[in-house]
Amino acid sequence: MSDGNEAIILDALDKFLTTEVDPFVHDLEARDEYPHEIVEKMKEMGLFGCIIAEEYGGLGLSTGTYAKIVARITRSWMSLSGIINSHLIMASAVQRHGTDAQKERFLPRFATGELRGGVGLTEPDCGTDLQAIRTTARREGDDYVVNGTKTWITNSKYGNVLALLVKTDPKTTPAHKGMSLFIAEKHEGFIVSRKLEKLGYRGIDTCELLFENYHVHTDCLIGGVEGRGLQQILSGLELGRINVAARGVGVARAALDLAVAYSQQRKTFGKPICDHQAIQLKLGEMATRAEAGRLLVEAAAAAYDRGERCDMEAGMAKYAATEAAMENAAECMRIHGAYGYSKEYDVERLYRDAPLLIIGEGTNELQRIIIAKQLVERNPA
Ligand SMILES: Cc1cc2nc3c(=O)[nH]c(=O)nc-3n(C[C@H](O)[C@H](O)[C@H](O)COP(=O)(O)OP(=O)(O)OC[C@H]3O[C@@H](n4cnc5c(N)ncnc54)[C@H](O)[C@@H]3O)c2cc1C
């Protein structure tokens, strides 16, 4: 399937979300329950292979189309988007940096969702500063033996594989030269120690993991060469940031849609609240923020698809769209008055989901630092 079919793909997705997802979100979210049946349908639709090349069984979609898919899924339920997002960052690391044998072995199984997972980077002592990780992989014959702890790893309970960042040489400086990335399938020594309780982003599994003498074969070292792991995963994080930005657009838009609808129904002082200027100012700001975020995501995705360096563009999209999600979720709650605070409606879910977006895939503090550094680098005095 190519992007020429974008309208058909998005139309089919909208129908799926309206009939198979929207009616079930409230209960699944409230129970913090993994949406097994929905995930099976997502597999059938090929969503696990959105951006995997067609020659490996994926849909081969552009990042631009993928971002639209992410935004639409998130408008229905952000957790559902997370199930494919970190999975595709893992797939993208293999697609961009794997050996031919690794691509042939793993990508078709990633595309169908038979192998499904995410990325294992963060540890109890570090998230932003990834060079400080302590998980090690020591070579032993044809295997590496992995020991360490990872935390906040999404898709790690119900998934069965991770792109795992480790130190193959913990003593090297700079530290990134001793870091490597493995395709780590679940088996003995890969232990899901606990599922983490979260403010929002419920239903999806985010866990703490222990690696205790976990053996991974040398042919699972991405690219076949040690010392490139950080660079391999960071190049995928641009895609990750566009992902998260697209989620920001989804949440910002969902909040806007709810606010526009409610403000026409709710009356105070004899007229719908959308006729009060204070509410109009909010709606005007919310719509502008959502649209600005969408346009920045579109621009970053287009740069990514052209193969250009786009850390600044992805950073701007991530920063603007996710802050838009935070602000729109809060404004949506104000517009709904007490009903916004009720567990019976979706407004409070948006309010709980949005903050993850300013943390995940590089905090928004980090994004502004990246933007500033790039500004200086691209404009030498
Ligand atoms: C729900 C959820 C799901 C997640 N899923 C995954 C996953 O699937 N895989 C995975 O590997 N990780 C995952 N994470 C972890 C996430 O990527 C990290 O939380 C994130 O990178 C931030 O790291 P940290 O929490 O250790 O914060 P820290 O790095 O400790 O940062 C703390 C604060 O310091 C600021 N800060 C840090 N360094 C600087 C600096 N140089 N300059 C200025 N400010 C700075 C940060 O912006 C932040 O405000 C997930 C997190 C959550 C909450």
The ligand as a Gaussian input file, in Angstrom:
#p B3LYP/6-31G(d) Opt

LIG

0 1
 C        4.320000       6.509000      30.994000
 C        5.768000       6.464000      30.593000
 C        6.177000       5.603000      29.608000
 C        7.534000       5.502000      29.277000
 N        7.930000       4.578000      28.334000
 C        9.261000       4.390000      28.128000
 C        9.713000       3.342000      27.253000
 O        8.913000       2.624000      26.635000
 N       11.058000       3.129000      27.140000
 C       11.970000       3.890000      27.805000
 O       13.162000       3.631000      27.668000
 N       11.565000       4.912000      28.623000
 C       10.248000       5.171000      28.795000
 N        9.832000       6.182000      29.632000
 C       10.832000       6.992000      30.320000
 C       10.979000       8.368000      29.718000
 O       11.578000       8.298000      28.451000
 C       11.810000       9.193000      30.714000
 O       10.995000       9.387000      31.865000
 C       12.256000      10.511000      30.149000
 O       13.260000      10.324000      29.183000
 C       12.814000      11.446000      31.252000
 O       13.765000      10.789000      32.018000
 P       13.661000      10.797000      33.612000
 O       12.270000      10.466000      34.004000
 O       14.751000       9.924000      34.137000
 O       13.926000      12.287000      34.016000
 P       15.364000      12.960000      34.294000
 O       16.273000      12.686000      33.171000
 O       15.816000      12.562000      35.658000
 O       14.966000      14.494000      34.286000
 C       14.393000      15.154000      35.435000
 C       14.178000      16.628000      35.093000
 O       15.457000      17.243000      34.797000
 C       15.415000      17.859000      33.500000
 N       16.711000      17.719000      32.857000
 C       17.462000      16.595000      32.705000
 N       18.609000      16.879000      32.069000
 C       18.605000      18.213000      31.796000
 C       19.496000      19.109000      31.133000
 N       20.643000      18.699000      30.587000
 N       19.160000      20.413000      31.068000
 C       17.992000      20.853000      31.590000
 N       17.089000      20.067000      32.209000
 C       17.395000      18.761000      32.307000
 C       14.330000      17.118000      32.743000
 O       13.803000      17.920000      31.705000
 C       13.312000      16.870000      33.848000
 O       12.543000      18.040000      34.048000
 C        8.482000       6.330000      29.928000
 C        8.047000       7.262000      30.899000
 C        6.710000       7.328000      31.233000
 C        6.281000       8.318000      32.306000

